[in-house]
Amino acid sequence: MQSTEARADDAGPRARREIGDSASRAVRRAREARIGRERVPRPPLPRSRMQNMNEPLPVRRQTVRQKVRIGGTKLYVDVGFYPDGRPGEVFIVAEKTGAERRWHYDEIARLASKLIQRGASLEEVAEGWLWTRGKICGPVQGHPQIKSATSMLDFVARMLLVDYCGRTDLAHMEKGTP
């Protein structure tokens, strides 16, 4: 009489062979079914409206730097311009934040700059940042029209929209008001 271990060893290879045979039969059947069928072409993917519209900034360009303090943290926002005066790039630098947070702001600004240079409107890009919430938030010191922000990105969006897109509905104070 065989032990239970010996019977398990004998059943193992046989079971594996049966599984392998059934799998190869299934693959063979699928191949045979495909041979008689015509391949239906997929419709082309829609082209982005921003594709092939890359308008790089000149090497020397005008830049405006806005320095503010949000909830005790200094924030610098640099906006670079095309020769005709349109904004073409954005840089965001926050002091006293960790390296990872700084990296995130760098990447967000870099992607926003690429979108703007490839044809997206500044308003379209900045509206995605409105009302975002973040750890650094609160009263804004240093901007004449924006007095509070729910995050650094919320401030950057408000600044871009108020200063460069004429969206006075997002300003907390009218221009020129003390």
C-alpha positions in Angstrom: 0.0 0.0 0.0 1.3 3.5 -1.0 1.6 6.3 1.6 -0.4 9.4 1.1 2.8 11.3 0.2 3.5 9.0 -2.7 -0.1 9.3 -4.1 0.2 13.1 -3.9 3.4 13.0 -5.9 1.9 10.8 -8.6 -1.2 13.0 -9.0 0.9 16.2 -9.2 2.5 15.8 -12.7 -0.7 14.2 -14.1 -2.8 17.1 -12.9 -0.3 19.6 -14.3 -0.3 17.8 -17.7 -4.1 18.0 -17.8 -4.2 21.6 -17.0 -1.5 22.3 -19.5 -3.3 20.3 -22.2 -6.6 22.2 -21.6 -4.9 25.5 -21.6 -3.1 24.8 -24.9 -6.4 23.5 -26.4 -8.1 26.8 -25.4 -5.3 28.8 -27.0 -5.5 26.7 -30.2 -9.3 27.3 -30.4 -8.9 31.0 -29.9 -6.3 31.2 -32.7 -8.5 29.2 -35.1 -11.5 31.5 -34.4 -9.4 34.5 -35.2 -8.1 33.2 -38.5 -11.5 33.5 -40.3 -12.3 36.9 -38.8 -11.5 40.2 -40.4 -9.7 42.7 -38.2 -11.8 45.8 -37.6 -9.6 48.9 -37.6 -10.0 51.2 -34.5 -11.0 54.8 -35.1 -8.1 57.2 -34.8 -7.6 58.9 -31.4 -8.8 62.5 -31.3 -5.9 64.9 -31.6 -5.4 67.4 -28.9 -6.2 71.0 -29.8 -2.9 72.0 -28.2 -0.8 69.7 -30.3 1.8 71.3 -32.6 1.1 74.7 -31.2 4.3 75.0 -29.2 5.3 78.6 -29.0 8.5 78.8 -27.0 9.4 81.9 -25.1 12.4 84.0 -26.2 15.6 83.5 -24.3 15.5 87.0 -22.9 12.1 88.0 -21.6 10.3 90.3 -19.2 9.4 88.7 -15.8 7.3 89.9 -12.9 7.9 88.6 -9.4 5.2 88.8 -6.8 6.3 88.3 -3.2 3.6 87.6 -0.6 3.2 86.0 2.8 0.4 83.5 3.3 -0.2 82.4 6.9 3.4 83.3 7.8 5.1 81.5 4.8 6.8 83.5 2.1 5.7 82.7 -1.4 7.3 84.0 -4.6 5.4 83.8 -7.9 7.3 84.6 -11.1 5.4 85.2 -14.4 7.4 85.3 -17.6 6.0 87.1 -20.7 6.1 86.8 -24.5 7.2 90.0 -26.3 3.6 90.9 -27.0 2.8 90.9 -23.2 1.0 87.6 -22.8 2.0 85.4 -19.8 4.0 82.4 -21.0 5.4 80.8 -17.9 4.9 80.5 -14.2 7.3 79.7 -11.4 6.2 79.1 -7.8 8.8 79.2 -4.9 7.8 78.7 -1.3 10.2 79.3 1.6 10.4 77.1 4.6 8.6 74.1 3.0 10.0 70.6 2.7 11.9 69.4 -0.4 9.0 67.3 -1.5 6.5 70.1 -1.3 8.9 72.4 -3.2 9.3 69.8 -5.8 5.5 69.5 -6.2 5.2 73.3 -6.7 8.0 73.2 -9.3 6.3 70.4 -11.2 2.9 72.1 -11.1 4.3 75.4 -12.4 6.3 73.6 -15.1 3.3 71.7 -16.3 1.2 74.9 -16.3 3.9 76.7 -18.3 4.0 73.9 -20.9 0.2 74.0 -21.2 0.2 77.8 -21.7 3.0 77.6 -24.3 1.1 74.9 -26.2 -2.1 76.9 -26.5 -4.1 76.5 -23.3 -5.4 79.8 -22.0 -4.1 81.2 -18.8 -7.6 81.3 -17.4 -8.2 77.7 -18.2 -5.1 76.6 -16.4 -5.6 78.9 -13.3 -9.2 78.0 -12.8 -8.2 74.4 -12.0 -6.4 75.7 -8.9 -9.1 77.9 -7.5 -10.5 76.9 -4.1 -7.9 74.2 -3.6 -7.2 73.6 0.1 -3.8 73.3 1.5 -1.8 73.2 4.7 -0.4 76.7 4.1 -3.4 79.0 4.0 -4.9 82.1 5.6 -4.4 85.9 5.3 -2.3 87.2 2.4 0.1 90.1 3.0 1.7 91.7 0.0 -0.9 91.7 -2.7 -3.1 94.8 -3.0 -6.3 93.0 -4.1 -6.1 89.5 -2.6 -6.4 89.3 1.1 -6.9 85.6 1.9 -6.3 82.2 0.2 -7.3 78.6 1.0 -3.9 77.4 -0.3 -0.8 78.5 -2.1 -2.2 77.3 -5.4 -5.5 79.1 -4.7 -3.5 82.4 -4.2 -1.5 81.8 -7.5 -4.7 81.1 -9.4 -6.4 84.3 -8.0 -3.3 86.4 -8.7 -3.1 85.2 -12.3 -6.8 85.6 -12.9 -7.1 89.0 -11.3 -3.8 90.5 -12.6 -3.7 89.1 -16.1 -7.2 87.9 -17.0 -9.2 90.8 -15.6 -11.3 88.6 -13.2 -12.1 91.2 -10.6 -14.8 89.0 -9.2 -12.1 87.0 -7.5 -10.4 90.0 -5.8 -11.2 90.8 -2.2 -10.5 94.5 -2.7 -10.9 96.8 -5.7 -7.7 98.1 -7.4 -6.5 101.2 -5.8 -8.4 100.8 -2.6 -6.3 101.3 0.6 
